[in-house]
């Protein structure tokens, strides 16, 4: 069950900010804190982190995503396999469609 409208402690915010700065994806952090990706992004934004935290995909990962998608897997299922957001998977697939 996701975290429900509970205020973040200063310690939690500091840990989240450190993790963002170390390169963890928003989704990885959200999973650890049992919350949503947008909640983690908001904490970063409110604390001066305006960068996007994009994953750098390898050619092999992109191909695996495309293969899974072509086999009928849903964005959410693929996202769980790669521990990223559904939006990240959608973006990879859309970029690939434009290239073809």
N, C-alpha and C positions, 0 to 999 in steps of 0.2 A: 504494500500500500504506500502510495506517495505521501510525502510530508504534507501536512495540512496547515497552512496559514500560521505557522509557528515562526516567531522572530528568530533570526540568525544571531548567534552569540558572536562577540568580537573574535573569539578564538576560531570559530568555524569560518568566518569571513576571511581571516588571515590565512588559514590553511587553503581555502579555495583560491585566493589571490596568488599564493605561492605556487599552487598546482597549475594555474593558468599560465603563469610566467615560466614555468618549467616545460610547458608544451603539451600538457595533458589536454585531450579534447574536452569540450564542454560536456559531451555525452558521457565520457568516462567519469568525470567528476560528479555529474548528476547521478549516475548509477551508484557511486560510492556513498553519496549522501541521501539516496532514495528520494530524489526530487526531479524536477524537470530541467531540461537543457536550458530553457529560457530563464529559469530562475538563476542558474549559474551565470548566464550571460549578463543578466541584470546586476548581479553583485559585482562582476568585473567592470561593467560600464559605470556604475555608481562610484567605483573606486579608481576611476581614471584609466581603465584599460579599454581602449577604443579599437584595438586591433582585432582582426578576425582570426579565429583559431582554426585554420584549415588543415586538413590532413593532406600530406603529400602522397599521392597514389603512385604505386609502381605500375609498370606495364602489366605485370602478372596479376596484380590485384584488380586492375581495370578489366582485364580479360575474364577473370573469375566472376566479377560482378555481372558482366554482360552475359556470360554463359548461364549463370543462375537465373537472371532475368528472362532469358530466352527459354529456359526450362519451365517457366511459370511461377517462380518464387516471387513473393510480394516484397515490396520495398522494405517493409518493417522486418520481415524475416532475414533479408540480406543484411540490413543494418545491424541486427543483433549478432550475426555471424562476425561482422567486422568491428563491432562495438563502436558504431558511429550513429549519427542521427539518420532518420528516414530521408530527410532533406539532402544529406550528403550523397546518399545513394541515388536519389532522383537526379541530382546535379551531374553526377558521373554519367548516368545513362543519357541525359539530355545532351550533354557535350558530345558524347559518342554519336548520337543520332545526327547532330549537325555536321559532324565530320564525314559521315557516309554520304 
